[in-house]
Amino acid sequence: MNAIVESKSYVLGQGLTHGVVGPNGIGKTTLLRKIAGQHPSNGLTVFGEQPFDNRSVMDRTILMGIDNPLVDGWNIAKLLRLGKARW
């Protein structure tokens, strides 16, 4: 299998929506869970810190997957308002 991710360093622009695209089973959800601090990771930093179980990182990230569908009538703006109110 060829590596899809070629760089080990990425900076994502503020105010933009980003996505991860690839075939099933390649590790997209695992990567996102590591970024969100839900899974241990080796050498990964988010906001300059190790993300795993780190409140300061987890307070600044929202990760929703297919197993957590949005309530009818909700959109990303409402989700961000909810996250802001919660954290």
C-alpha positions as CSV (number, residue, x, y, z in Angstrom):
1,M,0.0,0.0,0.0
2,N,1.3,3.5,-0.8
3,A,1.3,6.2,1.8
4,I,-1.3,8.9,1.1
5,V,0.0,11.3,3.7
6,E,3.5,12.4,2.6
7,S,4.2,15.1,5.1
8,K,4.4,14.8,8.9
9,S,3.6,18.5,9.5
10,Y,0.4,20.3,8.6
11,V,-1.0,23.7,9.5
12,L,-4.7,24.1,8.9
13,G,-6.0,27.6,8.2
14,Q,-8.4,29.2,10.6
15,G,-12.0,29.8,9.6
16,L,-12.0,27.0,7.1
17,T,-13.6,23.6,7.0
18,H,-11.2,20.7,6.6
19,G,-11.8,17.1,5.7
20,V,-10.0,13.9,5.4
21,V,-10.7,11.7,2.4
22,G,-9.6,8.2,1.6
23,P,-10.7,4.6,1.3
24,N,-12.4,2.7,4.1
25,G,-10.0,1.3,6.7
26,I,-7.1,3.6,6.0
27,G,-7.2,5.3,9.4
28,K,-9.1,8.6,8.8
29,T,-11.3,8.3,11.9
30,T,-8.4,7.1,14.0
31,L,-6.3,10.1,12.9
32,L,-9.2,12.5,13.8
33,R,-9.7,10.8,17.2
34,K,-6.0,11.3,17.9
35,I,-6.2,14.9,16.9
36,A,-9.2,15.4,19.1
37,G,-7.4,13.8,22.1
38,Q,-9.6,10.7,22.3
39,H,-6.8,8.2,21.4
40,P,-3.1,8.1,22.4
41,S,-0.7,9.2,19.7
42,N,3.1,9.2,19.4
43,G,4.7,12.6,18.5
44,L,1.4,14.3,17.5
45,T,0.9,17.8,18.7
46,V,-2.2,19.9,18.4
47,F,-2.1,23.6,19.4
48,G,1.5,22.9,20.4
49,E,0.6,20.2,22.9
50,Q,0.2,16.4,23.2
51,P,-3.6,16.0,22.6
52,F,-4.4,12.7,24.4
53,D,-6.7,13.3,27.3
54,N,-5.5,16.9,27.4
55,R,-8.3,19.2,28.5
56,S,-6.8,22.3,26.8
57,V,-6.8,20.6,23.5
58,M,-10.1,18.7,23.9
59,D,-11.8,22.0,24.9
60,R,-10.9,23.4,21.5
61,T,-11.9,20.5,19.3
62,I,-15.2,19.0,18.2
63,L,-15.3,15.6,16.6
64,M,-18.6,14.1,15.4
65,G,-18.8,11.0,13.2
66,I,-21.5,9.0,11.5
67,D,-22.3,7.4,14.9
68,N,-23.4,10.8,16.2
69,P,-25.7,12.3,13.5
70,L,-26.9,15.8,13.9
71,V,-30.4,16.4,15.1
72,D,-32.8,17.4,12.3
73,G,-32.5,21.2,11.7
74,W,-29.0,21.5,13.2
75,N,-26.0,22.8,11.2
76,I,-22.4,23.5,11.9
77,A,-23.1,26.9,13.2
78,K,-25.4,25.5,15.9
79,L,-22.9,22.8,16.7
80,L,-20.2,25.4,17.2
81,R,-22.5,27.5,19.5
82,L,-23.2,24.4,21.5
83,G,-19.5,23.6,21.8
84,K,-18.8,27.1,22.9
85,A,-21.5,27.1,25.5
86,R,-20.4,23.7,26.8
87,W,-16.7,24.5,27.0
